[in-house]
Amino acid sequence: RENSSENILSSANRLLLHEGRLMLAESTRLLDVYVFLFEDFLLITKIKRNKKKYGGSDTSLIPVCPSLTPELQSFIREGGFCTVLDQPIPLDRLILKNVEPI
């Protein structure tokens, strides 16, 4: 969404520390998510796969931002995209716990 007062992702001073895929346990189901860990908040996005392929069989022509990880670039070329799942979580309000694998 565009917000005329402030665009939280456009800060030139914000540093992306890590990004990658995770499985999010949401009540009774597991959700495939892609997270972005910035120096001040965690952004959780839902991975969606587009049923339609972009025109033709050569998907290498789809423009992709070079600063994205190869995994995310490949996912976008395959017609996938990410939508923001919820509001960004400020790191000063985030509690992490180590859990055993299921």
Contacts in CASP RR format, 6 or more apart in sequence:
PFRMAT RR
TARGET T0000
AUTHOR 0000-0000-0000
METHOD contacts of the structure
MODEL  1
RENSSENILSSANRLLLHEGRLMLAESTRLLDVYVFLFEDFLLITKIKRN
KKKYGGSDTSLIPVCPSLTPELQSFIREGGFCTVLDQPIPLDRLILKNVE
PI
8 41 0 8 1.000
8 88 0 8 1.000
9 43 0 8 1.000
14 38 0 8 1.000
14 39 0 8 1.000
14 40 0 8 1.000
15 38 0 8 1.000
15 39 0 8 1.000
16 36 0 8 1.000
16 37 0 8 1.000
16 38 0 8 1.000
17 37 0 8 1.000
17 38 0 8 1.000
17 39 0 8 1.000
18 36 0 8 1.000
18 37 0 8 1.000
19 34 0 8 1.000
19 35 0 8 1.000
19 36 0 8 1.000
19 37 0 8 1.000
19 69 0 8 1.000
19 72 0 8 1.000
20 34 0 8 1.000
20 35 0 8 1.000
20 36 0 8 1.000
20 69 0 8 1.000
20 71 0 8 1.000
20 72 0 8 1.000
21 32 0 8 1.000
21 33 0 8 1.000
21 34 0 8 1.000
21 35 0 8 1.000
21 47 0 8 1.000
21 71 0 8 1.000
22 33 0 8 1.000
22 34 0 8 1.000
22 35 0 8 1.000
23 30 0 8 1.000
23 31 0 8 1.000
23 32 0 8 1.000
23 33 0 8 1.000
24 30 0 8 1.000
24 31 0 8 1.000
24 32 0 8 1.000
24 33 0 8 1.000
24 44 0 8 1.000
25 31 0 8 1.000
31 46 0 8 1.000
31 85 0 8 1.000
32 46 0 8 1.000
32 47 0 8 1.000
33 44 0 8 1.000
33 45 0 8 1.000
33 46 0 8 1.000
33 47 0 8 1.000
33 85 0 8 1.000
34 45 0 8 1.000
34 46 0 8 1.000
34 47 0 8 1.000
34 72 0 8 1.000
34 75 0 8 1.000
34 82 0 8 1.000
35 42 0 8 1.000
35 43 0 8 1.000
35 44 0 8 1.000
35 45 0 8 1.000
36 42 0 8 1.000
36 43 0 8 1.000
36 45 0 8 1.000
38 88 0 8 1.000
39 91 0 8 1.000
40 90 0 8 1.000
40 91 0 8 1.000
41 88 0 8 1.000
41 89 0 8 1.000
41 90 0 8 1.000
41 91 0 8 1.000
42 88 0 8 1.000
42 89 0 8 1.000
42 91 0 8 1.000
42 94 0 8 1.000
43 84 0 8 1.000
43 88 0 8 1.000
43 89 0 8 1.000
44 84 0 8 1.000
44 85 0 8 1.000
44 86 0 8 1.000
44 89 0 8 1.000
45 82 0 8 1.000
45 83 0 8 1.000
45 84 0 8 1.000
45 85 0 8 1.000
46 82 0 8 1.000
46 83 0 8 1.000
46 84 0 8 1.000
46 85 0 8 1.000
47 75 0 8 1.000
47 80 0 8 1.000
47 82 0 8 1.000
48 80 0 8 1.000
48 81 0 8 1.000
48 82 0 8 1.000
48 83 0 8 1.000
49 78 0 8 1.000
49 79 0 8 1.000
49 80 0 8 1.000
50 79 0 8 1.000
50 80 0 8 1.000
50 81 0 8 1.000
52 79 0 8 1.000
53 59 0 8 1.000
53 78 0 8 1.000
53 79 0 8 1.000
54 62 0 8 1.000
54 79 0 8 1.000
59 77 0 8 1.000
59 78 0 8 1.000
59 79 0 8 1.000
60 77 0 8 1.000
62 76 0 8 1.000
62 77 0 8 1.000
62 79 0 8 1.000
64 73 0 8 1.000
64 76 0 8 1.000
64 77 0 8 1.000
65 73 0 8 1.000
68 76 0 8 1.000
END
